[in-house]
């Protein structure tokens, strides 16, 4: 199941807290959300909020103030009342990644995995990703580099301006403005194009294709987990070693097939 905008937004806002890589994936976060059914259900249930908070702690790899988490939810609720459709958008997964799931029948790594289904699904998914990034593939190397420089510079500068702008503001305004910024950045068509291009190039690389076509389910799961959880470790070679803004990192992660779904 693709990741909800709510999970991605909370990660973006909470990223100011020091954290180390945790054991949970983005999909684990949304699994903690699903029983709530919607944003209102989450806000109205203390049990649902506690379950989701604990999932976030596992994702970040360390504790962060519960009051900060509660305050973010309260402010997101206020924002959703001011912006029509915002609450529904927070719960959506459409447009944030490419849906990917397969039937499971062979046991591996504590899960069921159908190798034949994986082969049947990967090629069409990979072709669709190529189609969605076709505009960049048609550019010359120089044109692509100029495009990447412009998009990444624009996002990096906008995030920096936002960080300067919110200094000294009340927490409620910080949360509201951060949520609005993140929603806008993640909807940028040029960022989506770049994210699709980066993910496609990674999966088109010789090393990844060898890993995924080796026929070893454990190797496939491990490779997918690495690509999704460690994007900053490999993105540099596809964006001319520029430092990727958090908006691009989040979008790239949402596009990668999740090992937890296989």
C-alpha positions, 0 to 999 in steps of 0.5 A: 500500500502506498504511503499516506501524505499524513505520514510523510508530512509528520516525518518532514515536520519532526525531522528537526529532532535528532534521530537515527535510522529505526527498524520500521519502514514508512509502510509500518507507519501507515499500518499503525494508522489504518485502524483509525480509518481517517484523520478524524478517527485518529484525532478522536481516539487516544488509543489510535494516537498512542499507537501511531506515536509509538510507530513514529518513535520506532521509525525515528529510532529514538523518543521525541516529545509526545507533546510535540506529536500531539501539538502537530496533530492538533494544528493539522486538524485546524489547518484541515478545517481552514483548507477544504479537502485538506483532511482527505488529502492527508489520508490519501496515497494517490499521486505520492508513489506508484502502487505496488503489490503482489500475491505471496505464496513462497515463504522467505524472510518471515514473509510469503513471496511469489517469485513469478508474480514479482517478475510479472509485476516488476517489468510493467512497473519499471516501464511505467516509471520510465514513461513518467520520466520520459521528458528527462530521458529525452533531454541532453546531459547538459539539459538534464543537469540544468533541470536538476540544478534548477529544481533542487536549488528552488526546493532547497532555497524554499525550505531554507526561507521557510526555516528562517521564516518560522524562527521565533513563531509560536509552535502552532504557526510553525506546524501549520506553515510546515504542513502547508509548505510540505504539501505544496512541495510534494505536489510540484510536477517537476519534483515528481518528474525528477523523483521518477527519473532518479528511481528509474535510473537506480532500478535500471542500473546494472547492479540493481537489475542483477540483484532483482533478477537473481531469483533469490527472494531474500536478495530482492527484499534486501535490495528493495529495503536498502533503496527505500530506506537509504536514498541519500546513500545512492541518490548522488550519482543521479543528481550530480552529487548535489545534496537532495532536499528533504522533499525529493528524498521523501518523494523518492522513498514513496516511489520505491516498491516496499519490501514489507508489501512483498 
